Amino acid sequence: MTQRHEFPDLRRVQRTYTHNFEELLRLAGLEPRLDAAEPAVRDAWTKTKSWKVETRYNVGRSEAEVLDFLEAVAGRHGVQRWLKQFW
């Protein structure tokens, strides 16, 4: 949302220093676009939005759970692919 040569609002920039995906989606103004996205993308969002920094230290996940999460992030209908269209 920042244009080239723009000096962005400091408070807005500081709010982006978070791992809260729902807050980042809101700050980017992408909530309406997610609402309009295909169901597979919305399902992937539901799976990935609960990720927290501490999650990477959790052990005991099954291989199937990990693969399902990776598919939701980087798969054909994953959140990462959906987000890239707005870069």
N, C-alpha and C positions, 0 to 999 in steps of 0.2 A: 504493500500500500504506500510505500515511500517512493517518490519520484526521484529521478536523477537530479542531483544538485539541490535537493530539498534538505532543509535542516529540520528534522522531525521533532515533534513535541517530546520533551524529555520524559514526562510522566507516561506517555503512551509507550515509549521505548522501554522504560523500566518494567511495565506490565508484561512485556513480551518475554522477559527473563523468567520463564516458568516451564515446567513440564506438564502443566495442566492442559491437556489437549482440548478440552471443551472451551477453556478461556482463550486459547490461541485461535480456535476456530471463530469465536465471537469477535476477537480483536481484528482478525483478517476480513471480517464481514462475509464469511462463507456459510453461515447458518442457513440462509435461504437456498443456497445452491445445493447444500447437502440434503435439505428437505426435498428438493426436486430431483435428486440423483436417483439412479436406478436402485431397486431394492437390494441387489447384491452389494452395492457400495455402502448403503446404509447398514446392512448387516455386518459388513467388515468394520465399519466405524464403531458399531456397538461392541465388537470384540476387542478393538484396540484402544478405545478411549479410557479404559480403566487402568492401563499400564501406568505404573509409577516407577520412579528411579530405583526404589528399593526392590522392585520386582526382579531385577537382574540377579539379585542375591538369593532368591528363593530357589530351593532345590526340591526335587521330588516330583517334578512335572513329568508326565508320560511323554513319550515321543510323539504320540498322536496329538496331544495338547499343544506341544511346541510347533509341530508342522501346521496345525490349524491356525495358530496365531501368525506364523510366518506368511501363510497364504492370505490372511486378512490384511496384513501389512503390505506385502509385495507381490501378491498374486495378480491374476488377470483383472479382477475386480477389486483389487486392494486399495487401501486408503492412499498409499504413496503414489500410485499411478493416477488416481483421481486428483490428488492435490497438485501434481506436476502440471496439469493443464492450466493452472492459475498463476504459474511462476512467470 
